[in-house]
Amino acid sequence: MSLGTPPPATAPRGGNHRLALAGLLVGIAALAALAAAGLGYRLGWWPLGTAFVLAQVGAYGAVLACALSAAGLVLALRRRAGRGIVLGLLGLAAALVVLVPAAQWKYAASVSPPINDIATDLEDPPLFQAMPRPGAYPGGDTATQQQAAYPDLQPLSLDLAPERAFALARTLVEDRGWAIVAAEPGEGHIEAVATTLLYGFEDEVVIRVAPTETGAVVDLRSRSRIGRGDLGTNAARIRSFLDDLREHAEGEGP
């Protein structure tokens, strides 16, 4: 280096990771907002509207965290700053924990009909008998929207004795951690409450197992206690349960 050539510029101490650190801190704050939304609602600290606002704030914060972390990560990679790379990756991870479910909820809201009572048999739906609000399936426009959105939801026919099909269904209910409200083997009737993970929403499920000439047919109905729409949660619950029940029944053999 000649005497007249100035030394190369160097980044100020800590400058290689400050942007990535900011992204991580914002990502942690976004995670905290999402967690507080659900926990606060579960504990009765604030109403559902406040919880949704907190969740929305968390989503916006996650977008900012993602941008800051990505920029910080790119800068750290150029300068080969190991600490900045780690912080950038952690910030992106924290942001994605919030952004992924937020994107899923937004997509579900755009494609799911505004209904929250779903049944596999629309002509003779299972009836709730032991719930605080017993009642029949709404039918009418609800049935029309359900058929259009979830045409795959149908009764499940099994080559099993009704008693065995009932036992398998009850075992699956227990494995899922649903709170059983009523279980009548002689009537082939199960009622349970399924609690959602984040907000603790309580959805009601009724299962009907009826005999057929070749075995049994299983029908499900799932409805939300609050809200007008369910973001497809009840349909997904029925679909998952029947898929698992079919798999377990096939494992029973002839």
N, C-alpha and C positions, 0 to 999 in steps of 0.2 A: 504494500500500500504506500503510495507516495505521500510525502509530507503535506501536500496541498489537498488531499482527498479526505473529506469528512468521514467519520466513522458511520457505519450503517445505523439507521434509526432502529430503536428497539421499543417494544411495547412497554408501557408503564407496568410496574409491578402489580400483579393481580389483574391486569387488563385482559389477559387471555381467557379468563373464565367468568368475568363479571356478568356478561350477557347471559351465559348459560346458567349461572347461579340465579339470576333474576327469573329466568324461565322456570327453574325448579321451584323457587319460592311461590310463584304465582300458581304453578301446578298443584302444589301442596294446599294452597288456599282454596283452589277450585275443588279439590277432593274433600276438604273440610266442609265447604258449603253444601256439597251433595250429601255427605254423611249427616250433617246437621239437619238438613231438610227432612230426611227420613226419620232420624232419631227423635227430633223435636216433635214431629207429628205423632209418632208412636207413644211418646211420653206425655202428650197433651200440652206441650209448651206453646204451640201455636196451631192455628187452623190449617186446613189443607191448602188454602190459597196462599198463605205465607210460605208453606213448604215448597209449593211449586215455584214461587218467586225465587227462593233460595237456590233451588235446583237450576233455574234459568241463569241466575248469576254465576253459579258454578260452571255452567256450560260456556258462557261467554268468557269466563276466566280461563277455561281450558283452551279455548281458541287462542287467546293471547299467549298463554303459556307455551302452546305448540309453536307459535311463530317465534317467540323469544328463544326457546330452546333450540329450534332448528337453525336460527341465525347464529346462535352461540356455538352450536356444534360445528357448523361450516367454518366459522372463524377459528375454532380450536383445532380442527383438522388441518387447516392451512398452516397454522403456526406450530402444529405438532405438540399442542399443549394437552398432556394426558388428563390433567384435572378438569379442564374445560370439556373434554370429550365425555368423561364420565358424568359430569353434571348435566351436559346436554342430553345424553341418553336417558338419564333419570327423569329429567324434566319432561321429555317426550312421553315416557312411560306413564308418568303421573297424569299428563294431559289426556292420553288415550284412554285411561281408565274411566274418565268422565265423558269423553267425546264419543266413544263407541256406544255405550247404552243410550246416550242422548240422540245419536243418529238413528239407532234402532227404534226408539220411541217415536221420533219424528216420522220415520218411514211408516211405522205401524199405524200412526194416526192418519196418514194420507191414504192408506189402502184398506183400513178396517172400517166396516160400517158402524154407525153410532148405535149399537145394540150391546147389551150386556147379559143376555139370557140365551144360552145355546143348548140345543138338545139334538140327540141323534135320531129320535123318532118325532117328527113334526105332527103326525096324525094322532098319536097317542103318547105324548111325552110323559116321562116319569114325574110324579107329583112330590113336592116337598110336604112332609107331614109333621116333622119334629122341629122345624126351624121357627125362629121368632115370627117370621112372616110367611106362613104357608101359602101356597098359591099355585095356580096353573100357569103353564107356558103362555106368554102373551099372544102368540099366533099372529095372524094378520100380516101387517107390514114387517114385523120382526121376522116372521118365518120367511117372507119373500126375500128380505135382505140376507138372511142367513143362507138360504139356498144359493143365492147369487155369489156370495163371498166364500162359502165353505161347502161346496157340493160333495166333497169327499167324506164328510162326516155322516156315517151310516151305522146302523146297529151291527154288532159283531156276533156272528154265528160261530159257535164252538162245538166240536165233537167231544164234548165232556158232559158228564152228568151235571145237572143244575147245582147240586150240592158242592161238587168239586169246583165248578166255575165260581160259585159264591165264595168259597174259601180262598181261591186264588185272588179274587177281586179284593177281598178284605185284607189279605196280606199285602197287596200293593198299596192300598190306602195307608196301612200302618207304616210301610217302608217309606212312604213319602212324607210322613210326619203330619198327615191330616188328622184333625181332632174328630173322632167318631162321635156323632150325636145319637145315632140310632143304627142298629144292626139286627135285622130279623131274618135268620136263615130260612125259616119256614115260608116267609113271604118273598124271599129273594130281594130284600130291600136294605140298602145302606145309605145313610146320610152322614156327611162329614163337612168340616170347615177347613178350607185350605187358606193359609196366610201367606201373602206375598212377601218377598224378601226385604225390599227397601222400606216401603211405607207401612207394611203390616196390614194391608187391606185384607178383609175377610171375605172370601168367596165361598159360596155354598155349592156342594156337589151332592147329587143323588144318583145312585146306581141301582138299576133294576135287572135282576137275573130271572129270566122266565124259561120254562121248559119248552122244548120243541120235539118233533118226532125223532130227530137225530142227535139231540143233545141239549144245548141251551143257547139263548140269545141274550146278549148284554146290551143295555141302553144306558147312556149317561146324560145327565143334564148338569150344567154348571152356570151359575149366575153370580154377578157381583152385588154386594149389598148397597154400594153407593156408586154414584156416577151414572151417566147416560151411556157412554161407550166404555169398552174395556181394552182397546188396543190389540184385540185378538187374543187376549190372555185365556179366556174361557175355551175358545176353540182349540188353542194350542194345548191346553190342559187335557181336554177330552182326547185329542189325537194322540198325545204322548201316552196317556193311560191305556187306551185301547191297543196301541202298538205293543206296549209292554205285556199286556194281558194276552194278546195273541202269541207273542213269543214264548211266554211261560206255558201257555196251553199246548203249544206245539212240542215243548220239551217234555210234556207228560207222556207222549207216545200214544199208541193205539190202546 
